[in-house]
């Protein structure tokens, strides 16, 4: 993304004024705005570092906390893979707001703004990865987080897999990719996208897409709806790809039936962080 174009976009965009799609409808956004106010209060002068998720097209950030950028993921160990229903970040090809949802991170977030064919959108007979909150269907958007750690660890369940007895404060990195689920066996296979290999002594996910745009890198922490009203204390280097890839919904369903991460459903989303006091500046 070219910086001059980006700056012009910010000048002309409502995001430059701190607005988001959800903030334009006061009735629908009241729950979100209340949670954002509580987050601001809970983190004010408390020393929290920058928070995610964010609009990846907005470079502004006033959080004063700085930390060293984690190494390239190729020089770290993959420790976890999980996904959220709807994108937690906004920008690129995922700018359409899904709505306020249930106030607990479900049915909220951002969705793919592109077009799918009638075949790609055709519902599957059994929805994928069902949970008490929701299930996945053709046309749904997910944001996948490939989590890496500088600790000597192997892939496993939850972010606890990123820590070890000898290193409880490792550098952390998240490579984020947004996908849209399609009813097409010729689309990307999620089991391939999440395959694990050892490369140069590191646990790796070698099939992270490389054709979805230059990742937007920034300093943040962790996501998930448990941080809608509380700051996350962790320090994480983020890279978010701006373009969406199509993945076969059947392969996602297959992955949810059994994987080393014990992931069987989509997680909820954390509210988009728009308070610049909680954001790091994005440098290009």
C-alpha positions as CSV (number, residue, x, y, z in Angstrom):
1,X,0.0,0.0,0.0
2,X,1.5,3.3,-1.1
3,X,1.7,5.9,1.7
4,X,0.5,8.9,-0.2
5,X,-2.6,7.0,-1.4
6,X,-3.2,5.8,2.1
7,X,-2.9,9.3,3.6
8,X,-5.4,10.6,1.0
9,X,-7.7,7.7,1.8
10,X,-7.6,8.7,5.5
11,X,-8.3,12.3,4.8
12,X,-11.4,11.4,2.8
13,X,-12.5,8.5,5.0
14,X,-14.8,8.6,8.1
15,X,-12.1,6.4,9.8
16,X,-9.9,9.5,9.9
17,X,-12.4,11.0,12.3
18,X,-12.5,7.9,14.5
19,X,-15.7,6.7,12.9
20,X,-16.4,3.1,12.0
21,X,-19.3,1.5,10.1
22,X,-20.8,0.4,13.4
23,X,-20.5,3.9,15.0
24,X,-22.8,5.4,12.3
25,X,-25.9,3.7,13.7
26,X,-26.2,4.7,17.4
27,X,-29.0,2.3,18.1
28,X,-27.1,-0.8,16.8
29,X,-23.7,0.3,18.1
30,X,-24.7,1.2,21.7
31,X,-23.5,-2.0,23.1
32,X,-20.2,-1.8,21.3
33,X,-19.7,1.9,22.3
34,X,-20.4,1.0,25.9
35,X,-17.7,-1.7,25.8
36,X,-15.2,0.6,24.1
37,X,-15.9,3.2,26.9
38,X,-15.3,0.5,29.5
39,X,-12.0,-0.5,27.7
40,X,-10.8,3.1,27.7
41,X,-11.5,3.4,31.4
42,X,-9.9,0.1,32.3
43,X,-6.7,0.9,30.4
44,X,-6.3,4.6,31.1
45,X,-2.9,5.3,32.7
46,X,-2.6,1.6,33.4
47,X,0.5,1.0,31.2
48,X,-1.1,-1.3,28.6
49,X,0.6,-1.6,25.3
50,X,-1.1,-1.3,21.9
51,X,-4.2,-3.4,21.3
52,X,-5.7,-5.3,18.3
53,X,-7.7,-5.7,16.2
54,X,-7.6,-2.6,14.1
55,X,-8.4,-1.1,10.7
56,X,-5.3,-2.0,8.7
57,X,-5.7,1.1,6.5
58,X,-5.5,3.5,9.4
59,X,-1.9,4.2,10.3
60,X,-2.6,6.4,13.3
61,X,-1.5,5.3,16.8
62,X,-0.6,7.2,20.0
63,X,0.2,4.3,22.4
64,X,3.6,5.1,23.9
65,X,4.6,1.5,24.7
66,X,7.3,0.1,22.4
67,X,8.7,-3.4,22.1
68,X,11.0,-5.2,19.8
69,X,9.4,-6.6,16.7
70,X,9.4,-10.4,16.7
71,X,11.6,-12.2,14.2
72,X,10.2,-13.4,10.9
73,X,7.9,-16.4,11.4
74,X,10.4,-18.5,9.5
75,X,12.7,-18.1,12.5
76,X,10.1,-18.9,15.1
77,X,8.1,-22.0,16.1
78,X,4.5,-22.4,15.1
79,X,2.6,-23.0,18.4
80,X,-1.1,-22.6,17.6
81,X,-3.6,-22.2,14.8
82,X,-7.2,-21.0,15.4
83,X,-9.8,-19.0,13.6
84,X,-12.6,-16.5,14.3
85,X,-15.9,-16.3,12.5
86,X,-15.8,-13.0,10.6
87,X,-12.7,-11.0,10.4
88,X,-11.5,-9.3,13.6
89,X,-9.6,-6.8,11.6
90,X,-11.1,-4.4,9.0
91,X,-9.6,-3.2,5.8
92,X,-8.5,-4.6,2.4
93,X,-11.3,-6.9,1.1
94,X,-13.1,-7.2,4.4
95,X,-14.7,-3.9,5.2
96,X,-18.4,-4.8,5.5
97,X,-19.5,-4.6,9.2
98,X,-21.4,-7.8,10.2
99,X,-23.3,-6.0,12.9
100,X,-23.3,-5.7,16.7
101,X,-23.9,-9.4,17.2
102,X,-24.8,-10.8,20.6
103,X,-22.5,-8.4,22.5
104,X,-20.1,-11.3,23.3
105,X,-18.1,-11.4,20.1
106,X,-20.4,-13.6,18.0
107,X,-22.2,-12.5,14.8
108,X,-20.0,-9.4,14.8
109,X,-16.7,-8.4,13.0
110,X,-16.2,-7.9,9.3
111,X,-17.0,-9.9,6.2
112,X,-15.7,-10.4,2.7
113,X,-16.8,-7.6,0.4
114,X,-16.2,-9.4,-2.9
115,X,-18.6,-11.4,-4.9
116,X,-19.1,-15.2,-5.0
117,X,-20.8,-17.3,-7.7
118,X,-24.1,-19.0,-7.0
119,X,-22.2,-22.3,-6.9
120,X,-19.7,-21.0,-4.4
121,X,-22.5,-19.7,-2.2
122,X,-24.6,-22.8,-2.3
123,X,-25.2,-24.0,1.2
124,X,-23.7,-27.3,2.3
125,X,-26.1,-29.9,3.8
126,X,-24.4,-29.9,7.2
127,X,-23.0,-26.7,8.5
128,X,-19.3,-26.9,9.5
129,X,-17.7,-26.7,12.9
130,X,-20.9,-26.3,14.9
131,X,-20.9,-24.8,18.5
132,X,-23.3,-23.5,21.0
133,X,-22.9,-20.1,19.4
134,X,-23.0,-20.7,15.7
135,X,-21.8,-22.9,12.8
136,X,-20.1,-22.2,9.5
137,X,-21.9,-22.1,6.1
138,X,-20.8,-21.3,2.5
139,X,-20.2,-17.6,2.1
140,X,-19.0,-17.1,5.7
141,X,-15.8,-15.2,6.4
142,X,-13.1,-16.4,8.9
143,X,-9.9,-14.9,10.1
144,X,-7.2,-17.5,10.7
145,X,-4.4,-16.8,13.2
146,X,-1.1,-18.6,12.7
147,X,0.6,-18.0,16.1
148,X,4.4,-18.2,16.4
149,X,6.7,-18.2,19.5
150,X,10.4,-17.7,20.0
151,X,10.2,-20.4,22.7
152,X,11.3,-24.0,22.0
153,X,7.7,-25.3,21.7
154,X,5.7,-27.6,19.5
155,X,2.2,-26.9,18.1
156,X,-0.7,-27.5,20.5
157,X,-3.9,-26.2,22.0
158,X,-4.5,-22.6,23.1
159,X,-1.9,-19.9,23.5
160,X,-0.5,-21.9,26.4
161,X,1.3,-24.0,23.7
162,X,3.4,-20.9,22.9
163,X,5.0,-20.8,26.4
164,X,7.4,-23.3,27.9
165,X,8.7,-24.0,31.4
166,X,12.0,-22.4,30.4
167,X,10.5,-19.4,28.6
168,X,7.2,-17.9,29.9
169,X,7.9,-14.6,28.2
170,X,8.7,-15.4,24.6
171,X,8.4,-13.1,21.6
172,X,5.1,-13.7,19.9
173,X,4.0,-13.2,16.3
174,X,0.6,-13.7,14.6
175,X,0.3,-14.1,10.8
176,X,-3.3,-13.4,10.0
177,X,-5.2,-14.4,6.9
178,X,-8.8,-13.9,6.1
179,X,-10.7,-16.5,4.1
180,X,-14.2,-16.8,2.6
181,X,-15.7,-20.3,2.7
182,X,-17.0,-21.6,-0.6
183,X,-18.8,-24.7,-1.8
184,X,-16.0,-25.7,-4.2
185,X,-13.7,-28.6,-4.0
186,X,-11.3,-26.9,-6.3
187,X,-10.7,-24.1,-3.8
188,X,-7.9,-24.1,-1.3
189,X,-7.8,-27.0,1.1
190,X,-7.8,-26.0,4.8
191,X,-5.9,-29.2,5.8
192,X,-3.1,-28.1,3.5
193,X,-3.2,-24.5,4.7
194,X,-2.7,-25.8,8.3
195,X,-0.1,-28.5,7.5
196,X,2.9,-28.5,9.9
197,X,6.5,-29.2,8.9
198,X,9.9,-28.8,10.4
199,X,12.1,-26.4,8.5
200,X,15.6,-25.5,9.5
201,X,14.8,-26.7,13.0
202,X,11.6,-24.7,13.4
203,X,8.0,-25.8,13.5
204,X,6.4,-24.1,10.5
205,X,3.1,-23.8,8.5
206,X,4.6,-23.8,5.0
207,X,1.4,-23.2,3.2
208,X,0.4,-19.8,4.5
209,X,-0.8,-18.0,1.4
210,X,1.8,-15.8,-0.2
211,X,-0.5,-14.2,-2.9
212,X,-2.9,-12.2,-0.8
213,X,-1.0,-8.9,-0.7
214,X,1.8,-7.4,1.3
215,X,1.0,-8.0,5.0
216,X,0.3,-4.9,7.1
217,X,2.6,-5.1,10.1
218,X,2.0,-3.5,13.5
219,X,2.6,-3.9,17.2
220,X,-0.3,-5.2,19.3
221,X,-1.4,-7.8,21.8
222,X,-4.0,-10.6,21.8
223,X,-7.6,-10.6,20.5
224,X,-10.9,-12.4,21.4
225,X,-14.0,-11.0,23.0
226,X,-12.7,-11.5,26.6
227,X,-10.7,-8.3,25.9
228,X,-13.6,-6.2,24.8
229,X,-13.6,-4.4,28.1
230,X,-10.1,-5.2,29.4
231,X,-6.6,-4.7,28.0
232,X,-4.5,-7.6,27.0
233,X,-1.0,-7.5,28.7
234,X,0.8,-9.5,26.1
235,X,3.1,-8.1,23.3
236,X,2.5,-9.5,19.9
237,X,3.9,-8.6,16.4
238,X,1.1,-8.7,13.9
239,X,1.0,-9.2,10.1
240,X,-2.4,-9.0,8.4
241,X,-2.8,-9.8,4.8
242,X,-5.2,-7.4,3.0
243,X,-6.7,-9.8,0.4
244,X,-9.1,-12.7,1.0
245,X,-8.5,-16.2,-0.2
246,X,-11.2,-18.8,-1.0
247,X,-11.2,-22.0,0.9
248,X,-13.3,-25.2,0.5
249,X,-15.8,-25.3,3.4
250,X,-15.7,-29.1,3.3
251,X,-12.0,-29.0,4.2
252,X,-12.6,-26.7,7.1
253,X,-15.3,-29.1,8.4
254,X,-12.8,-31.9,8.1
255,X,-10.1,-30.0,10.1
256,X,-12.6,-29.2,12.9
257,X,-13.2,-33.0,13.3
258,X,-9.6,-33.5,14.5
259,X,-6.4,-31.5,14.7
260,X,-3.4,-31.1,17.0
261,X,-4.8,-27.8,18.3
262,X,-8.1,-29.3,19.6
263,X,-9.9,-26.6,17.6
264,X,-13.5,-27.6,16.6
265,X,-15.3,-24.3,16.2
266,X,-14.9,-20.7,15.4
267,X,-14.0,-18.2,18.1
268,X,-15.8,-14.9,18.7
269,X,-14.2,-11.6,17.7
270,X,-12.9,-8.7,19.7
271,X,-14.3,-5.3,18.9
272,X,-12.3,-3.2,16.5
273,X,-10.1,-0.9,18.5
274,X,-10.5,2.7,17.3
275,X,-9.1,4.6,20.3
276,X,-5.7,5.8,19.1
277,X,-4.4,5.8,22.6
278,X,-4.6,2.0,22.4
279,X,-3.1,1.7,18.9
280,X,0.5,1.7,17.7
281,X,1.4,3.8,14.7
282,X,1.8,1.8,11.5
283,X,5.1,2.5,9.8
284,X,5.6,2.0,6.1
